[in-house]
Amino acid sequence: MEHDDDVDVITAQQINRLDDEDHAFFLKGLGPEYRLEYEASWHKWARDEQLAPAGDWTVWMIMAGRGFGKTRAGAEWVREIVEADGSARFALVGANFAETRMVMVEGESGLLSIAPPENRPLWEPSLKRLRWNNGAEAYLYSAAEPEGLRGPQHSHSWCDEIAKWSNNSGQAQAAWDNLKMGLRLGHAPKIAATTTPRPVPLVRALVSDSGTVITRGGTVDNVANLSEAFIEVMQSDYGGTRLGRQELDGELIEELEGALWTQAIIEEGWVNADDISQAVRIVIGVDPPASQTGDACGIIIAGLRADNKAVVLADHSVEKASPETWARAVANAAVRWGADRVIAEANQGGAMVKSVLQAADISLPVKLVHASRGKVARAEPVAALYEAGRVLHAGTFPRLEDELCGLLIGGSYEGPGRSPDRADALVYALTELMLGRKREPRVRV
């Protein structure tokens, strides 16, 4: 098809720098025929880091933040190969069959969505297979069932979110090993792995392997295709946090040696905030600041379920607040959550803590705790509850989790800020619920 000279001289980088209005104007100016061809021509508008590296490689890992365009890059790599080679046999591997289908095949950036109408593959869900007109095929697999990859032969593979693959009893590594041993077709077997970074064994092994070609990037690299509101909310909520560095910036963050908590342990206890069981008891842990201009006032809400598991419900901590301000924040949280007790450290100001809290709400029940042991010593038995699977988090609390992962055996703290205020407040709340005097759960009214 003939091309307009003005279209050909515009580079992908220039197009990606256009704002939404100019980008829409550019597409409109192409006309219907050119626009369809442009949108189907991945190499015309993809960013350089979304294109497969040159040279001889076996594993290409795109390890980048959310919204980077990893899925689109993986799907377009598959499309390029199958359209050029009718003998290609792909293995599409996700964390489970549902994700393989919903993300890699049927998703907005999946293989069905990106294919031009004249070359869209035939999707056979019952056979877990995609077939192209030229004879190329792709089969769906679950990393949770590694034995399914033992036996079948392939020429290429696209593996998605390998950091999410379950590794109970070594499943993730077994799936990867079986996949590689089955790449026996063709003359140059290749694997593309797209993932958000997490320091799980499989990701660590690939990063340390000199044969892995790694593409790194963050959410902001794809700002041209993401809404400003999304970027602002993500930066506001997670910018500078451990979770933000991992999930947005695409940074592989190794766990601190000797940490009482690891991100993996915390993530194992994540539950949907909308699906948690009704707590039979709710308390608020408070770590008051020494001064108005100093550390934050840690305010953590936790509940005890009927099955004797605790759930961290919310983080209402406030920073650089006057005593009246943080006391009012505690009082408001108590009303909102129906807390039956506030557990506050008494060391900073002693009885003043109780009087300030009660001045904010005279009916607020307050229990003062005297921190006679160090922060880590108080935190150790609570960390053991996490390891035993007895503490859950109703959602993600990035700043709290960063502080927990910064508490080290031996008494030191290497997390954000000068002091783990949120972590201290959590320890007070969970100690009251799980490690204090034995209380029988009762139904809340």
C-alpha positions in Angstrom: 0.0 0.0 0.0 1.3 3.4 -0.9 2.1 5.7 2.0 1.8 9.4 2.4 5.3 10.9 2.8 4.1 13.1 5.7 3.1 9.9 7.6 6.4 8.1 7.0 8.6 10.8 8.5 6.8 10.7 11.9 8.7 8.5 14.3 7.1 6.3 17.0 8.8 8.4 19.6 7.3 11.6 18.3 3.8 10.0 18.1 4.1 8.7 21.7 5.0 12.2 22.9 1.7 13.7 21.5 -1.0 14.6 24.0 -4.4 12.9 23.7 -5.8 15.7 21.6 -2.9 15.8 19.1 -2.8 12.0 19.0 -6.4 11.8 18.1 -5.9 14.6 15.4 -3.0 12.6 14.0 -5.0 9.4 13.7 -8.0 11.2 12.2 -5.7 12.8 9.6 -4.5 9.4 8.4 -7.9 8.4 7.0 -9.7 5.1 7.5 -7.4 2.9 5.4 -4.1 4.3 6.7 -5.4 4.3 10.2 -6.1 0.6 10.1 -2.7 -0.2 8.7 -1.0 2.1 11.2 -2.7 0.5 14.2 -1.8 -2.9 12.9 1.8 -1.9 12.3 3.3 -2.4 15.7 6.8 -1.4 14.7 5.5 2.0 13.5 4.4 3.2 16.9 5.8 0.8 19.6 8.4 2.2 21.9 11.9 0.8 21.3 11.8 -1.0 24.7 8.6 -2.9 23.6 10.4 -4.5 20.6 12.3 -7.7 20.8 16.0 -7.2 21.2 18.3 -7.9 18.3 20.9 -10.7 18.2 20.9 -14.3 19.4 19.0 -14.8 22.6 16.9 -17.5 24.2 15.1 -15.6 27.0 13.8 -12.0 26.8 12.4 -10.8 30.1 10.4 -7.6 30.2 10.5 -6.7 33.9 8.6 -3.4 34.3 5.9 -1.6 36.3 2.2 -1.8 35.8 0.8 -0.1 32.7 4.2 -0.2 31.0 2.7 -2.1 28.0 4.3 -5.5 28.8 1.2 -7.6 27.7 0.9 -5.7 24.4 4.7 -6.2 23.8 4.4 -9.9 24.5 1.3 -10.4 22.3 2.8 -8.4 19.4 6.0 -10.5 19.6 3.8 -13.6 19.2 1.9 -12.1 16.3 5.0 -11.1 14.5 6.4 -14.6 14.7 3.3 -16.6 13.8 2.4 -14.3 10.8 5.9 -14.9 9.4 6.2 -18.6 10.2 3.4 -21.0 9.7 5.3 -23.8 11.4 5.5 -21.8 14.7 4.2 -23.6 17.8 3.7 -21.4 20.8 3.2 -22.3 24.5 1.2 -19.5 26.3 1.8 -19.9 30.0 0.1 -17.9 32.7 -0.2 -18.3 36.5 -3.4 -20.3 35.9 -5.7 -21.2 33.0 -8.1 -18.3 33.8 -5.4 -15.7 33.6 -3.8 -17.2 30.5 -7.2 -17.0 28.7 -8.4 -13.6 30.1 -5.1 -11.7 29.8 -3.0 -13.3 27.1 -5.8 -14.3 24.7 -9.0 -12.4 25.3 -7.7 -9.3 27.2 -7.6 -5.8 25.8 -3.9 -6.3 24.8 -4.4 -10.0 24.1 -3.8 -11.9 20.9 -7.4 -11.7 19.7 -7.7 -8.0 20.3 -4.4 -6.9 18.6 -4.9 -9.1 15.5 -6.0 -7.4 12.3 -9.4 -8.7 11.2 -8.1 -10.5 8.1 -5.6 -12.5 10.2 -7.3 -13.0 13.5 -6.6 -16.5 14.8 -9.3 -19.1 15.4 -9.9 -19.4 19.1 -10.8 -23.0 20.3 -11.4 -22.7 24.1 -12.3 -26.3 24.6 -8.9 -27.3 23.1 -7.1 -24.4 24.7 -5.7 -23.6 21.3 -5.3 -20.7 18.8 -4.9 -21.4 15.1 -3.8 -19.0 12.4 -4.6 -19.2 8.7 -1.0 -20.1 7.8 -1.0 -23.1 10.1 0.8 -21.5 13.2 -0.7 -22.6 16.5 -0.5 -21.6 20.2 -1.5 -23.7 23.1 -2.5 -22.5 26.6 -0.9 -23.8 29.8 -1.1 -23.2 33.5 2.1 -22.8 35.6 0.1 -24.2 38.5 0.1 -27.5 36.6 3.7 -28.0 35.5 3.1 -31.6 34.4 1.0 -30.3 31.6 4.2 -28.9 30.0 5.9 -32.3 30.2 5.8 -33.9 26.8 4.4 -31.2 24.4 6.9 -29.7 22.0 7.0 -26.0 21.0 9.2 -23.6 19.0 8.5 -20.5 21.1 6.8 -19.5 24.3 5.3 -16.4 25.9 5.1 -16.5 29.7 3.1 -13.8 31.5 3.6 -12.6 35.1 6.1 -15.2 36.1 6.6 -13.5 39.4 3.0 -14.5 40.2 3.5 -18.2 39.5 2.8 -20.2 42.6 6.0 -21.9 43.8 4.5 -24.3 46.4 6.6 -27.4 46.3 8.7 -25.8 43.5 5.8 -25.6 41.0 7.1 -22.4 39.3 10.5 -23.8 38.7 9.1 -27.1 37.5 6.8 -25.4 35.0 9.8 -23.3 33.7 12.0 -26.4 33.4 9.4 -28.5 31.7 8.7 -25.6 29.3 12.4 -25.2 28.3 12.9 -28.9 27.8 9.9 -28.9 25.4 11.3 -26.2 23.2 12.6 -28.7 20.7 10.9 -27.4 17.5 12.5 -25.0 15.0 16.1 -23.8 14.8 16.1 -21.0 17.4 13.7 -21.6 20.4 12.9 -18.4 22.2 10.9 -17.4 25.4 9.5 -14.0 26.1 8.6 -13.5 29.8 6.6 -10.4 30.8 6.3 -9.6 34.5 6.1 -7.1 37.3 9.3 -7.6 39.4 9.2 -9.5 42.7 12.2 -11.2 44.3 10.8 -14.8 43.9 13.3 -17.6 43.1 12.4 -17.9 39.4 12.8 -14.1 38.7 16.0 -14.0 40.7 17.4 -17.0 38.7 16.6 -15.3 35.4 18.1 -12.0 36.4 21.3 -13.7 37.4 21.5 -15.8 34.2 23.9 -14.1 31.8 21.8 -15.6 28.9 18.7 -13.5 29.8 18.2 -10.3 28.0 16.3 -7.9 30.3 14.1 -4.9 29.4 13.3 -2.7 32.4 10.9 0.2 32.7 8.2 1.9 34.7 4.6 3.0 34.5 5.6 6.6 33.4 7.2 5.2 30.3 3.7 4.6 28.9 2.3 7.9 30.0 1.0 8.7 26.4 -1.4 5.8 26.7 -2.5 6.2 30.4 -4.8 8.7 31.9 -3.4 11.6 33.8 -5.8 10.8 36.7 -4.4 7.3 37.0 -0.8 8.5 37.0 -1.6 11.1 39.7 -3.4 8.7 41.9 -0.6 6.1 41.6 2.1 8.6 42.4 0.1 10.1 45.3 -0.7 6.7 46.9 2.4 4.7 46.2 5.2 7.1 45.0 8.3 6.5 47.0 7.0 3.5 48.8 8.5 0.0 48.5 5.3 -1.2 46.7 5.5 1.8 44.4 9.1 1.2 43.5 8.2 -2.4 42.7 4.8 -2.1 41.0 5.2 1.3 39.3 9.0 1.8 38.8 9.6 -1.8 37.9 12.5 -2.1 40.5 13.4 -5.6 41.7 13.7 -5.0 45.5 15.5 -7.7 47.4 14.3 -8.5 50.9 16.5 -7.1 53.7 18.5 -9.8 55.3 17.2 -10.5 58.8 13.9 -8.7 58.3 11.1 -9.8 60.6 8.6 -9.4 57.8 9.0 -10.0 54.1 6.7 -8.7 51.3 6.0 -12.3 50.3 4.7 -13.2 53.8 2.5 -10.1 53.8 1.1 -10.8 50.3 0.2 -14.3 51.3 -2.3 -12.8 53.7 -3.9 -10.2 51.3 -7.7 -10.5 51.2 -10.2 -8.4 49.3 -11.4 -5.6 51.5 -15.0 -6.2 50.3 -14.9 -9.9 51.0 -13.6 -10.1 54.6 -15.7 -11.8 57.3 -17.4 -9.6 59.9 -15.0 -8.9 62.7 -16.2 -9.8 66.2 -13.9 -7.3 67.8 -12.1 -4.2 66.5 -9.4 -2.2 68.2 -7.2 0.8 67.2 -3.5 0.8 67.8 -2.0 4.3 68.3 1.7 5.3 68.3 1.6 9.0 69.3 4.4 11.3 68.0 6.9 13.0 70.3 6.3 16.3 68.7 4.0 18.0 66.2 6.8 18.5 63.7 8.4 15.0 64.2 7.3 11.6 63.3 3.8 10.5 62.1 1.1 9.4 64.5 0.6 5.7 63.7 -3.2 4.8 63.7 -3.9 1.3 62.6 -7.3 -0.4 62.8 -7.4 -4.2 63.2 -10.2 -6.7 63.8 -10.5 -10.2 65.2 -12.6 -12.7 63.3 -14.6 -15.6 64.7 -12.0 -18.0 63.4 -9.4 -16.3 65.6 -7.6 -14.7 62.7 -6.8 -11.0 62.8 -7.4 -8.7 59.9 -5.7 -5.3 59.4 -8.5 -3.2 58.2 -7.2 0.3 57.7 -4.3 2.7 58.1 -5.5 6.2 59.3 -2.1 7.5 60.3 -1.5 11.2 60.1 1.7 13.2 59.7 2.9 16.4 61.3 -0.3 16.8 63.3 -1.0 18.6 66.5 -2.2 16.5 69.5 -5.8 17.7 68.9 -5.6 16.8 65.2 -4.3 13.2 65.7 -6.6 12.6 68.6 -9.6 13.7 66.5 -8.4 11.3 63.7 -8.4 8.5 66.3 -11.8 9.4 67.5 -13.2 9.6 64.0 -11.7 6.2 63.2 -13.2 4.7 66.3 -16.7 5.9 65.3 -16.3 4.8 61.7 -15.1 1.3 62.6 -17.1 0.8 65.8 -13.9 0.1 67.8 -14.3 -1.2 71.3 -10.9 0.0 72.5 -8.0 2.2 71.6 -4.5 0.9 72.5 -2.0 3.7 72.8 1.6 4.0 73.8 1.9 5.9 77.0 5.7 6.6 77.0 5.3 9.8 75.0 3.5 12.1 77.5 2.1 9.4 79.7 -1.4 10.3 81.0 -1.6 13.2 78.5 -2.2 10.7 75.7 -5.3 9.4 77.4 -6.6 12.9 78.3 -6.0 14.2 74.7 -7.9 11.2 73.3 -10.7 11.5 75.7 -10.9 15.2 75.1 -11.6 14.4 71.5 -14.4 12.0 72.4 -15.2 11.5 76.1 -16.7 8.1 75.5 -13.7 6.6 73.8 -12.3 3.6 75.7 -8.5 3.9 76.0 -5.9 1.5 77.2 -2.4 2.8 77.7 0.6 0.5 77.1 4.0 1.2 78.5 6.7 0.1 76.0 9.2 -1.4 78.4 10.9 -3.4 75.6 12.4 -2.3 72.3 10.4 -2.0 69.1 11.8 -5.2 67.6 11.3 -7.3 70.8 7.7 -6.2 70.8 7.3 -6.9 67.1 8.8 -10.4 67.1 5.8 -12.3 68.5 3.5 -10.4 66.1 5.7 -11.3 63.1 5.4 -15.0 64.2 1.6 -14.6 63.9 2.1 -13.6 60.2 4.3 -16.6 59.6 1.7 -18.8 61.0 -0.9 -17.3 58.7 -3.0 -15.8 61.5 -2.9 -12.2 60.3 -4.5 -11.0 57.1 -4.5 -7.6 55.4 -7.8 -6.3 53.9 -6.1 -4.7 50.9 -2.6 -3.2 50.5 -1.1 -0.7 53.0 2.2 0.4 51.2 3.6 2.6 53.9 2.8 0.2 56.7 4.2 -2.7 54.8 7.4 -0.8 54.1 7.9 -0.1 57.8 7.2 -3.8 58.7 9.8 -5.0 56.2 12.4 -2.5 57.6 12.3 -4.0 61.2 15.4 -6.3 61.5 16.2 -9.0 64.0 18.8 -7.6 66.4 16.9 -4.4 67.0 17.7 -2.1 64.0 15.3 -0.4 61.7 16.1 0.2 58.0 12.7 1.3 56.7 11.4 4.7 55.6 11.4 7.6 58.1 13.1 7.8 61.4 10.7 5.6 63.2 8.3 2.8 62.3 5.2 4.6 63.7 2.7 2.6 61.7 4.4 -0.7 62.5 4.4 0.2 66.2 0.7 1.0 66.1 0.0 -2.3 64.4 2.0 -4.2 67.0 -0.1 -2.6 69.8 -3.4 -3.5 68.1 -2.5 -7.1 67.3 -0.9 -7.7 70.7 -4.2 -6.7 72.3 -6.2 -8.9 69.9 -4.0 -12.0 69.7 -1.4 -12.0 72.5 -3.1 -10.3 75.4 -5.4 -11.7 78.0 -7.6 -14.5 76.5 -10.9 -13.1 75.4 -13.8 -15.0 73.9 -15.0 -13.5 70.6 -18.4 -12.0 70.9 -20.9 -10.8 68.2 -20.7 -7.1 67.7 -23.9 -5.1 67.7 
